[in-house]
Amino acid sequence: MRSLLALAAVLGLLAAACGSSPAELSEPGRKAGVNIAVADVPLSEVVFDTFDGGSITLEEASESRIESLLDAIPPIDEPRYEPGATSTDMAADDLVVGFVGRDGSAWAYPHRILNLHEIVNDDIAGVPVLVTYCPLCRSGVVFDRRIDDLRHDGVLTFGNTSALYENDLVLVDRQTNSYWWQLAGRSIVGDLSGAELPVLPSVTTSWEQWLVDHPQTQVLAHDQGFGRDYQRDSFTNYADRVDAKNVPFPIGPGAFDDERLSPSTRVIGFEATVDGTSVPHAVAVLINEPIEIVVDADPVLVVRLDGNGGGEVLERTIGDDGAVSEVAYPSRSAFWFAYVALHEGTRVELVGP
C-alpha cells in the first residue's frame, strides 16, 4: 500500500511539474481526445488563434489550452431562420452563401453572421448539411455531413477548433474528434484522417440577387441567441491585406506564387475534366457583369455569373428531343490564394471569357 501511495505522489509531482493535472492527461497518442498519432499534415502547421494577438501550434499546445479554445467561435447548432421577403436586417449588397435543398427550398446564410460563427449544422429536406465559411479565405462551402468511410457510420456534427491550416478554418467533428480542413472538406488530423465530406452545390452572391432568384427563401435571422452584433463587419478592408500577401496565419510557400490573379480575387472552383484532360479543378473568375461561360468539360458545365459578385455552376445535358436540362453542380467559392493553396503542386486551370 505504501508503495502505491508513493507512486501516486511521484506521478502527482510529475504532473504538477508539467503544468497538467492527472485528469488532463490523455491516452497515449491522443491530445484532448484527438488522435495526433494519425495526421496527413505536420502538427506544426495546424495553428491555434489564441485571440490575444498570439498563436500556438497543435504540436505545442497543451490539452487544457486546446480544450479552452474549442468553440471560442461558436458554431450554430440550432439555426433560427426568418422569411427573406420580410427580413429587415439585410442590405442589398450583403453577401450570402445560398443553398437549395433537394425539395426546392432555399436557404441563405449571410457572411455577416458567418463571420462570427463560421459553422452551421443543420438538416434540410432530409439531408444533414454543414454550412461553412472562413472569413480569412472568404471561402464558403456547403457539405453533406455523412461520409462514405468504413471508419465511421453515421452523421457527423462539427465544432470549431479555433485553429487554422493554410490560413483556413479547421473544424472538429464531435463523434471522433478528428480535425477537418474547411476548404478541402478533408480530415487532416485524427482517426478519420484522409476522409472527405461530399461537397454540395451552393452559391455565393449578393442578398439582392439571391432574393430575386429565390423569393421564398429563408434567411438566418440576426437573433441567433448569442447576443452578437452582426451588423459590424471586421473584415471590410481585409482583401487589401491579402493582396499585400500579409495573412495572419501560415500558408504554404506556393499559395502566392500563381500571379495570374491577385490573391484576393474571388473565384468559383469545381472538379472537372476539361478539354479531354483530367485536371483536379477548373476555376471560373467572378466578374462584375452577368455572363454565362460554357466549360468544355465532361459533362458540359455552365458557370453562370450574376453580376452581383456571385455565380453558380450547373451541369447541362441535352436530351434526345433537344430539351436542355440543368442541375446544380458542387462548387466552392474562395479567395484565389486559398484555392491555389488547396491545390498546391497542381496547376489550377482558369476558365473564363
N, C-alpha and C positions, 0 to 999 in steps of 0.2 A: 504493500500500500504506500509506504514512504517513497519507494522508487517511482511509483506512478505520480505521486504528488510533486516530486522533484522534477520529473519530466514535464509535467504541466506547467510548473513555474518557469522552466527554461524556455518552453515554447511561448509563454506569455511575454517573457523578456525579449525574445527574438522578434515577436510581432510588434511590440512597442518600439523597438529599435528601428524597424522598417516603416513605422508610421501607419501600421494597419492593425486592426484587431482581428482575432481569430475568425470572427463572423464574416470579415471581409474577404477572407482567403477563398479562392475558387478552387474547383477540382483541377488537377493537372491539365495543362494545355488550354485552360479557359480563363478568361478575364471578364468579370462582370457578366458571366453567362455566355460570353462569345467565344466560340472555338477559334482562338487565334492561331492554333496549330495548322489550320487549313485556310489558305488565303491565295488568291490569284494576283494580288498586288503586294508590294512591300508595306509592312505595317507602318513604316516611317513616312509613307506618302498619304496616309489617312490622318488628317489633321483636324483636331477639335478647335472650334472657336470658343474661347473661354469668356467672351463677352466683357472683357475688361481691357481690351486692346491687345491681348496676347493670344497665344495658341499653344497647343501641346499635341504631340503625335500619339497615335494609338499605341505605338511601341513604348512610349514613355509614360503614358497616363496610368494612374493608379485606378483600382476598381472603384473606390469611392468617388474619384473625380469623374469617371465615366458615368456612374450612376447619377451624380448630381447634375450632369449636363443633359441627361435623357429627357426629351420633350421640353427642353427650355424654350424652344419654339414649338408651341403646342399644336399637334395635328387636330383636325376637325373630324371627330368620330360620329357625331350626331348632327349632320348639317341641317341648318334651317334655311328654307327657301321661301321666296315670295314670287307672285306673278310678275314677269318682266314688264308687262303692259302698264302696271300701276306702280312700279318702283319709282321712288323719288330720290334715290341715293346715287343713281348712276348718271355720269356725264356722257355725252355722245361719243367722245374720243377715248373713253376708258377702254383699255384692252381687256379682253376676256379670253379664257380658254373655253371653247364651246364643244359640247358633246351631245350626240343624238343617240338615244337608246334604240334597241332593236325594235321597240314598239312605236318608234317615231317621235317619242317625247324628246324635248330639247332642254338642255341644262347649261347654264352659264356660270363661270367661276371667275370673278373679277381679279385681275392682277393685284389691285389694291388690298384685297382681302388675303390673297395667297401670299403676298409679301410677308405677312405676319403669321402664316400657318404652314404654307408650303405643301401640305399633305391633306387630302380629304379621302377618307374611307367611306364608301357608300355602296348601296345596292340599287341598281337602276334596271328596271324591266327584267329582273331575274338574273342579272349579271353583277357579280361583285367587282366594283370599279374602284380603281385607285387614280385619283387626280393628283398630279404632282407639278410643282413649279419651283424653280430655283431662281431667285432674282439676280444672283451673281452671274448666271449664264443666260438669263431671260429664257429659260428652257421650260416649255410646257409640254408635258406628255401624259397621256391617259393610258392606263394599263388594265388588263384583267388580273384580278388578284389570285387567280388559280394558275398553277404551273404544271406542266407535264413532266413530272420528275418523280422517280421511284423513292426519293429520299423524303418526300412529304406528300401526304394525301389529304387534301382539303384546302380550305380558303385561308389565305394569309391576311393579316391586318398589320398595318405599319405605323411605326412611330418615328421620331426624329432624333438622330444621334447627336446633333449639333456639330457633326464632323463634315468635312469636305474632302472630296477626292477630285483632282483636276479642277479645283475651284468650284466644284459642283456638289450639291446636296447629297449626303449619304443617309439613307433610310435604314431602319432596322425592323425586321419582322418580329412580331411578338410570339410567334409559335416556336421558332428555332433560334432566335437571337442572331440571325445572320445579317450582315451588313450588305446594302444594295446601293449601287451607283445609279443615281436618278436618271440621267440622260440615257444611259445604256439600258436601264431596266435589268441589270445583271448583278447577281450577288458576287461580291468581291472578297468577303471575309466570312468565315463561319461554315457551319455544316452544309449549307446549300451553295457554297462557292461554285460559280460557273453556271448556275441555273438562271434562266431568263424568264421574265414576265412577258406575256403576249402584249404587243402594242395594239391599241385600239384607235380607230380613226377619230381625229379631233381637229379643231380649227382654232387658231389664234387670230383674233380680229377685233375690230372696234365694237363697242356695245351698240352703236348706231346700226352698223351693218348686220350684226347678229340678230338684232330685234327685227330688222326688215325681213331677213331671211326666215326667221323663226318667231313670228308674232305671239305664239302661245308659249314661249319659253318660260321656264322657271329660272330664277337667278338666286345665287347665295344672298341671303339677307345680311344687312350690315349688323344686325343684332345676332351674334353667334354665342352670346353668353360669356364672353371673355372680357368685356369692358374695354375693347381696343378701339383706337381712333383709326378707322380705315380710310379716312379722307386724306390723311397725311401720307405722302409718298417720299420715302427716304432715298429712293433710287433715281430721282429726277435727272441728275447730271452724271449718273454712273457710266453711261456709254462713253463719255469723253475720257474717263479714266481708263476704260478698256482700250480705246483707240490709242492711248498713250502707253499701252502694254503694261499697265500698272494694275494688277488684280490683287486682291487681299490675301489669297492663299496659293500655294504652289501649283504649278501646272507643268506638264511635260515640255521638254525643250522644243518640240516641233509645233506646238499649238499656234505660235505667232509666225511661223515660217512661211505659210501659204499666204502670199500677199495679193492674190487675185482680188480679194475683197478686204475692206477694212475689218478689223476684229469684231466690231460691234454691229456689223451688218446682220440683220435678222434673216434667217433662211428657213425654208421648209426642207427637211430631209426625209428620204424614204428609200427602202430597199427596192432594187430593180435590176433587171438585166437590160442594158442599154446598148443599142447598135449591135446586138448579137454577141456582145462580150460581157461576161459576168463581172459585175462590179458590186462591191458591198452596198454602196448607196449612190444615188444621184441627188443633186441638190438644186432646188429652184430658188432663185433670189426673190425676196419680197420687194416689190417695187411700188411706186406711188401712183400707178394708174391701172385701171382694170384691164386684164389681159388673160387670154387662155393659151397655155403652152401645151402642145401635144408632144408627149415624150415618146420617141421611137423605142418602145420597151415591149417586153413580153411579160404580161399582157400590156396592151396600149394604155398609157396613163395620161391623165389630163390634170395639169396644175392650173387651177382657176384662181387668179389673184383678184381681190375685190376692190383695190384702190384705197382701202382704209387700213392699210398696214397688216393685212392678213390674207389668207388664202387656204385652199383645201386641195387635197389630192384625190382623184377619182379614177376608178378602173372602168374603162369604156369597152363595151362589147357591141358588136353589130350582128343581129340575128339574121337567119336565112331570108326573112322577109324585109330586111333592110332597116328594121327598127333599131334605134340606138338605145342602149341601156347603160346607166352609170351608177356605180355604187361607191360608197366612201372607201378609201384605201388608207391603211395605217401610215401615220407620218409623225414627225417630231418638228417642233419649232424651237429655234435656239439662236444665240449669237454664233457667228461664223467661227470664231476661235474655239468655242466649246465643241462645235460639230467636228472641226478638224482634230481636236484632242481626242474625241471619241474614236476616230479612225486613224490614229497615229500609225504611220508606216504604210498606209494605203491612200493613194491619191483619191481625193474626193472629186467626182465629176460635177461640173457646173452645167446646168441645163437652163436655157432661157432664150429670150428673143434676140 
